[in-house]
Amino acid sequence: MTILSIDQGTSATKALVVADDGRVLAHAEAPVRPAPTPDGGVEQDPEQLWASVVDAGTRAARAAGVAVDAIGLANQGETVMAWDRASGTPIGAAVSWQDRRAVDVCEELASQGAALTALTGLPLDPYFAGPKMTWLRRRARRGVITTTDTWLLHRLTGTYVTDATTASRTSLMDLDTREWSAAACEAFGFDPRELPRIAGCAEVIGTTGAFGDELPVTGLAVDQQAALVGERCLARGDAKCTYGTGAFLLANTGGTAVRSSCGLAASVAWATGASVAYCLDGQVYTAGEALAWLRRWGLLTRAEDLDAVATGVPDAGGVTVVPALCGLGAPWWRADALGSILGIGLGTEPGHVVRATIEGIAAQVALLAHAAAADLGQPLARLKVDGGLTASAFLCQTQADLLQLPVEVAPSVHATALGVAALARVGAGEADGLDDALADGAPLAVYEPAISLDAAADRLGRFEAAVARVLATGGS
C-alpha cells in the first residue's frame, strides 16, 4: 500500500509518497509564512495553509509515478482558528502555537491551574490550544473555534473531527478517558457538544479528491507524536527530540498517562484501536527560529555555515545564550521570558554567540531529558533525534555531551511524515500494528559523549543560572 503523507508544519507543508517498504517515492514542499503581530502575537493565513497542503500533496502524488492508496495528515497541534462550519470559510487569521497573547486567560484561571493540569496533563500555559481558543472566542463572536487540523479535514473530507493526540494538546480533554472534559470545557468557556469528534489516529476518517483520485484519509496525529512513531519510539522509556522551528522532546510512558512532577506536559502519543500510548513532552520554543534570528542580525550568513562558524572558536568565550525568543516552556512555563545574551565583552566574536546559541538549545533539551527520566523513574538509554538541525554535527555532539547519552540521528529527516504514514497504514487495515507498519533503518550517525559527567554538569549549571537571572528580572 502506498501512502501520501502530509506534514503541515509551522514554516512549510511537506508531502511524501511512501511505499509499503518505507521507501520515499516522491517528496514535495510548499512554504508557509507565520506573521508576527504588533501586539506580540504570531498568526498564519488559513488559506495559505490549505493551499500549501493541496500544492505539496498534489505535486508529490504526481511525481511518485504510482497510484496512492491512502492519506495521512500531521498537524501543528496547538494552532487554532475560527471558521464557519456551514461554508468552511475561515474567520480571520489562525493563531499560531507560538502566539502568547492568551497569557491573560491563563492568569484568570490560575486558581484552577492545578486541577486542570491533573485532569488534562497539561500545565496552564498559552502555548496550548485551550487558552488560545478562549482568547480567540472573545474576539471572533461567530463560527466554531478549533485546531487547524479539524478545518483542514473538513475541507478535505467534509467531516468535523480531530484526533486523540491533537485533542490532548487543547487543555479541554480528560487525559485518562480521552473524551472532552465537561469541567475543563466549562473553565475555558466551551460546550463539549460543539467540539469536534475525537477520532483515533488510525481509522478511516473520510475520503477526498483534493489530490486527484478519491482517497481515504486513514492516519492523523500531531506532528511531534507522529515523529515519535516515525523514530520507532514504541516502548516505554524511548525518547526522541525533533529540531525544527522549535525543539520538542517526547518520551514514551507506555499505556499509562504519567502526570509529571518535573514540569513536563503529558499527552496521548497515539491511539490505534485498542492500542493507546502516552508520552511526556517538553518544548524549546526557538531552535531553528533562533538560527533565523542570528541570520537576520548578520551573525550567521547561511544555515549551512553553522558548524563552520560555531567551531571557528574554541569555546563560547564566556557567552551564555538563553534562546527564549518567544517565552520559555517546560519546565519553567514562563510565557513572559525573553531571550538573553550574557557574558558579552570586547573580545566577543559572532562565532561565540552562534556557538552559545546552539549550546543553549542543547542545554534546554538536556534538562527536559533529565526531567523525563525522573518522571519515568528510569534513566533514558539514548536520545533519538530528527529534523533539519540534525545536519549539524556540532549540535548533535553538543547534545550528546550535555546529555551524557548517545544521540542517534534518524535515517530520514522526514520522521514526522513517516510516522503519520505508518498510522495511515494501520488505519487502512494494511498493518497489524505500528511495529509492522514501520520500516527498519539504522541511525544515520551516532554521537557519544566526549566530555566528562562533571564538565556536563558544570555547563548545565551555568545555563540554569543564566535562566534564573533572566527570570529574576521579570523575564527580560
C-alpha positions in Angstrom: 0.0 0.0 0.0 1.3 3.4 -1.0 0.6 6.4 1.4 0.5 10.1 0.7 1.8 11.5 3.9 1.3 15.2 4.6 3.1 17.1 7.4 1.5 20.6 7.7 4.1 22.5 9.8 4.9 25.9 11.0 7.1 27.1 8.2 6.3 24.6 5.4 4.0 21.8 4.4 5.8 18.7 3.4 4.3 15.8 1.4 5.8 12.4 0.9 4.7 9.4 -1.0 5.8 6.3 1.0 5.9 2.8 -0.4 4.9 -0.2 1.7 8.6 -1.0 2.4 9.2 2.5 3.7 10.9 4.0 0.7 10.1 7.6 -0.1 9.0 7.6 -3.7 8.4 11.3 -4.0 8.7 14.5 -1.9 7.3 18.0 -2.3 7.3 21.0 -0.1 5.4 24.3 0.0 6.4 27.2 2.3 4.0 28.9 4.7 4.8 32.2 6.5 3.9 32.9 10.1 3.5 36.6 10.7 4.4 38.3 14.0 1.8 40.9 15.0 2.4 44.3 16.7 0.9 43.1 19.9 3.3 40.2 20.3 1.2 37.5 18.6 2.0 35.1 15.8 -0.6 34.5 13.1 -1.0 32.4 10.0 -3.2 32.7 6.9 -5.6 29.6 6.9 -6.0 29.8 3.1 -2.2 29.7 2.8 -2.1 26.6 5.0 -4.8 25.0 2.8 -3.1 25.9 -0.5 0.2 24.6 0.8 -1.4 21.2 1.7 -3.0 20.9 -1.8 0.1 22.1 -3.6 2.6 19.9 -1.8 0.2 16.9 -1.8 -0.7 17.1 -5.4 2.9 17.6 -6.6 4.1 14.6 -4.5 1.3 12.4 -5.7 2.0 13.2 -9.4 5.8 12.8 -9.0 5.5 9.3 -7.4 4.6 7.7 -10.7 2.4 5.1 -8.8 -1.2 5.1 -7.5 -1.7 6.3 -4.0 -4.0 4.2 -1.7 -4.5 6.3 1.4 -3.6 9.6 3.1 -2.0 10.5 6.4 -2.1 14.1 7.9 0.1 15.5 10.6 -0.7 18.9 12.1 0.9 21.7 14.1 -1.0 20.7 17.2 -1.7 23.9 19.2 -2.5 26.4 16.3 -6.2 27.4 16.4 -8.6 29.3 14.2 -12.2 30.4 13.9 -14.3 29.3 10.9 -17.8 28.9 9.6 -18.9 25.3 9.8 -21.5 25.6 7.2 -19.3 27.1 4.5 -15.9 26.1 5.7 -14.8 29.8 5.4 -12.1 31.0 7.8 -13.0 33.9 10.1 -9.8 35.8 10.4 -6.2 34.5 10.9 -5.1 31.3 12.6 -3.4 31.9 16.0 -0.1 30.1 15.9 1.2 27.8 18.6 4.0 30.4 19.1 1.4 33.1 20.0 1.5 34.2 23.7 -1.4 36.6 23.7 -3.6 34.2 25.8 -1.5 34.8 28.9 -4.3 36.9 30.4 -6.7 33.9 30.0 -4.2 31.7 32.0 -3.9 34.4 34.7 -7.7 34.5 35.1 -7.7 30.7 35.5 -4.7 30.5 37.8 -6.7 29.3 40.8 -7.9 26.3 38.8 -4.5 25.6 37.3 -3.5 22.6 39.4 -6.9 20.9 39.0 -6.8 21.5 35.2 -3.3 20.0 35.0 -4.3 17.0 37.0 -7.3 16.4 34.7 -5.7 17.2 31.3 -2.0 16.5 31.9 -1.1 20.0 30.6 0.2 23.0 32.5 -1.9 26.1 32.3 0.0 28.0 29.6 -0.8 30.0 26.5 1.2 27.5 24.4 -1.6 25.0 24.5 -4.7 25.3 22.3 -7.4 25.9 25.0 -6.3 29.3 26.3 -5.8 30.5 22.7 -9.3 29.2 21.8 -10.8 31.2 24.6 -8.8 34.3 23.6 -10.0 33.9 20.1 -13.6 33.3 21.0 -13.7 36.6 22.8 -12.8 38.3 19.5 -14.5 36.0 17.0 -18.1 36.1 18.1 -19.3 33.7 15.4 -18.2 30.4 13.9 -16.5 27.4 15.6 -13.1 27.6 17.2 -10.9 24.5 16.6 -7.4 23.5 16.0 -6.3 23.8 12.3 -6.5 20.0 11.7 -10.2 20.0 12.1 -10.6 22.7 9.5 -8.2 21.1 7.1 -10.1 17.7 7.5 -13.4 19.5 6.9 -12.0 20.9 3.7 -10.7 17.6 2.6 -13.5 15.2 3.7 -16.5 17.3 5.0 -16.1 15.8 8.5 -15.9 17.5 11.8 -13.2 15.6 13.7 -9.9 15.9 15.5 -7.7 13.0 16.7 -6.8 12.0 20.2 -3.2 13.4 20.1 -4.4 16.8 19.0 -7.3 16.8 21.4 -4.8 16.1 24.2 -3.0 19.3 23.4 -6.0 21.5 24.0 -6.4 21.5 27.8 -10.0 20.5 27.1 -9.7 16.7 27.1 -9.6 14.3 30.0 -6.3 12.6 29.5 -7.5 9.3 31.0 -10.8 8.9 29.2 -9.7 10.7 26.0 -13.0 12.5 25.9 -13.8 16.2 26.1 -14.0 17.1 29.8 -17.1 19.0 30.9 -15.2 20.6 33.7 -12.3 21.7 31.6 -14.5 22.9 28.8 -16.6 24.9 31.3 -13.4 26.6 32.7 -12.4 27.7 29.2 -15.9 28.7 28.1 -16.8 25.9 25.6 -19.6 23.4 25.3 -18.1 20.0 24.6 -21.1 19.2 22.4 -19.9 21.9 20.0 -16.4 20.5 19.7 -15.3 18.0 17.0 -15.5 14.3 17.5 -12.3 12.8 18.9 -11.2 10.1 16.5 -8.3 7.6 16.8 -5.1 8.2 15.0 -5.6 5.2 12.7 -9.0 4.9 11.2 -11.0 5.8 8.1 -12.0 9.5 8.6 -13.5 10.1 5.2 -12.4 10.5 1.6 -11.0 13.4 -0.5 -10.4 14.1 -4.2 -8.1 17.1 -3.4 -5.0 15.4 -4.8 -6.6 13.6 -7.8 -8.4 10.3 -7.3 -10.8 9.9 -4.4 -8.7 8.6 -1.5 -9.4 7.7 2.2 -7.8 9.7 5.0 -6.7 7.0 7.5 -3.9 8.5 9.6 -3.9 11.5 11.9 -1.6 12.9 14.6 0.1 16.0 16.0 3.5 16.4 14.2 5.6 15.7 17.3 3.7 12.5 18.2 4.0 11.4 14.6 7.7 11.9 14.8 7.8 9.8 18.0 6.2 7.0 15.9 8.5 7.7 12.9 11.5 7.4 15.2 10.3 3.9 16.4 10.0 5.1 20.0 7.4 2.4 20.6 8.4 1.2 24.0 8.2 2.8 27.4 11.3 4.9 28.1 12.1 5.5 24.4 12.7 9.2 23.7 13.2 11.5 20.7 13.8 15.1 20.0 12.8 16.9 16.8 14.7 20.0 15.9 12.7 22.2 13.6 11.3 25.7 14.2 11.4 24.7 17.9 12.9 21.6 19.5 10.5 19.1 21.0 11.4 16.2 23.3 8.9 13.4 23.8 9.3 10.3 26.0 7.0 7.3 25.7 5.4 6.4 29.0 3.5 3.3 27.7 -0.2 2.6 28.3 -0.4 4.8 31.4 -0.7 8.5 31.4 2.1 9.7 33.8 1.5 13.2 35.3 4.8 15.0 35.5 6.2 16.2 38.8 9.1 17.9 36.9 7.1 20.4 34.9 6.6 18.4 31.7 3.3 18.0 29.8 1.5 14.7 29.4 -0.3 13.8 26.2 -1.6 10.9 24.1 1.2 9.5 22.0 -1.1 7.6 19.7 -4.4 5.8 19.8 -4.9 3.0 17.3 -7.9 0.9 18.0 -7.4 -0.8 21.4 -3.7 0.3 21.5 -3.1 3.5 23.3 0.2 5.0 24.4 1.0 8.2 26.3 4.0 10.5 26.4 5.7 13.2 28.4 7.0 16.2 26.5 8.9 19.4 26.8 9.5 22.2 24.4 12.3 24.6 23.3 10.2 27.2 21.5 13.0 28.6 19.4 15.6 26.3 17.8 15.6 26.8 14.0 13.9 30.1 14.7 16.9 31.1 16.8 19.2 30.5 13.9 16.9 32.6 11.7 17.3 35.4 14.3 21.1 35.0 14.1 20.9 35.3 10.3 18.7 38.4 10.5 21.3 40.1 12.7 24.2 39.1 10.4 25.8 36.8 12.9 25.3 33.8 10.6 25.2 34.2 6.8 23.6 30.8 5.9 22.3 27.9 7.9 24.8 25.7 6.1 27.6 27.7 7.7 26.5 26.9 11.2 29.2 24.3 12.1 32.0 26.2 10.5 31.1 29.4 12.4 30.5 27.6 15.7 33.7 25.6 15.6 35.7 28.6 14.3 36.1 29.5 18.0 37.4 27.0 20.6 34.6 27.7 23.1 31.8 30.2 23.7 34.2 32.7 25.2 32.2 33.1 28.4 28.9 33.8 26.5 25.7 32.2 27.5 22.6 32.5 25.4 19.1 31.8 26.6 17.2 31.5 23.3 13.8 32.3 24.7 12.7 34.4 21.8 9.0 33.6 22.4 9.0 32.5 26.0 10.2 29.5 28.0 8.3 26.2 28.0 8.9 23.2 30.2 10.0 23.1 33.0 9.7 26.9 33.7 6.4 27.8 31.8 7.2 31.5 31.6 5.4 33.0 28.6 6.9 36.4 29.6 10.5 35.3 29.3 12.6 36.9 26.7 15.9 35.8 25.1 19.2 37.0 26.5 22.8 37.0 25.7 25.0 37.1 28.8 28.8 37.5 29.1 29.5 39.7 26.2 32.9 41.5 26.2 35.1 43.4 23.9 36.6 40.2 22.7 33.2 38.6 21.8 33.0 37.4 18.2 30.0 36.3 16.2 31.2 32.7 16.5 30.9 32.9 20.3 27.2 34.0 20.1 26.4 31.4 17.4 28.1 28.6 19.4 26.4 29.7 22.7 23.0 29.7 20.9 23.5 26.1 19.9 24.7 25.2 23.4 21.6 27.0 24.9 19.3 24.9 22.7 21.1 21.7 23.6 21.1 22.6 27.3 17.3 23.1 27.4 16.8 19.7 25.7 19.2 18.0 28.2 17.2 19.5 31.1 14.0 18.2 29.5 15.5 14.7 29.1 16.6 14.7 32.7 13.1 15.7 33.8 11.5 12.9 31.7 13.9 10.3 33.2 12.9 11.5 36.7 9.2 11.2 35.9 9.7 7.8 34.3 11.7 6.6 37.3 14.3 5.2 35.0 17.3 6.7 33.0 17.0 7.2 29.3 19.2 4.8 27.3 19.6 7.1 24.4 18.0 10.1 22.6 16.8 9.7 19.0 16.9 12.9 17.0 15.4 14.1 13.8 14.7 17.4 11.9 16.7 19.8 9.8 19.1 20.9 12.5 20.4 17.4 13.0 22.5 18.1 9.9 24.7 20.0 12.3 27.4 17.7 13.7 28.2 20.4 16.3 24.6 20.4 17.6 24.4 16.6 17.8 27.8 16.3 19.6 26.9 19.1 22.0 23.6 17.4 22.7 25.4 14.1 23.5 27.9 15.9 25.7 25.3 17.7 27.8 23.0 14.6 28.0 25.8 12.2 28.7 23.9 9.8 26.5 24.3 8.5 22.9 22.5 10.6 20.4 21.2 8.7 17.4 20.3 10.6 14.2 17.3 9.3 12.4 18.0 7.7 9.0 15.5 10.2 7.4 14.8 13.9 8.1 11.1 13.1 7.5 10.3 11.3 10.7 7.0 13.1 11.1 5.7 12.2 7.7 6.9 8.6 8.0 5.2 8.3 11.4 1.9 9.5 10.1 2.3 7.3 7.1 2.6 4.3 9.5 -0.5 5.4 11.3 -2.3 5.6 7.9 -1.2 2.1 7.0 -2.7 0.8 10.3 -5.8 2.8 9.8 -6.3 1.4 6.3 -6.0 -2.2 7.6 -2.7 -2.9 5.9 -0.7 -3.4 9.1 -1.5 -5.1 12.3 0.3 -2.5 14.4 2.9 0.3 14.3 5.9 -2.0 14.5 4.6 -3.9 11.5 3.9 -0.6 9.7 7.3 0.9 10.1 10.4 0.1 8.1 13.6 -0.8 9.9 16.6 1.5 9.5 20.0 2.1 11.2 20.8 5.5 12.6 22.4 7.9 10.1 25.0 8.7 12.8 25.6 8.1 16.5 27.2 10.7 18.7 28.8 9.6 22.0 29.6 11.9 24.9 33.1 13.4 24.6 33.2 15.3 27.8 33.1 14.2 31.5 30.0 14.0 33.6 31.4 16.8 35.8 32.0 19.0 32.8 28.5 18.5 31.5 27.0 19.2 34.9 29.1 22.4 35.1 27.9 23.6 31.7 24.2 22.8 32.5 24.6 24.6 35.9 25.8 27.8 34.2 22.9 27.7 31.8 20.4 27.2 34.6 22.0 30.1 36.4 21.5 32.3 33.3 17.8 31.3 33.1 17.4 32.1 36.7 18.9 35.5 36.1 16.5 36.1 33.2 13.5 35.1 35.2 14.6 37.1 38.3 14.5 40.3 36.1 10.8 39.7 35.2 11.5 37.5 32.1 13.6 40.1 30.2 
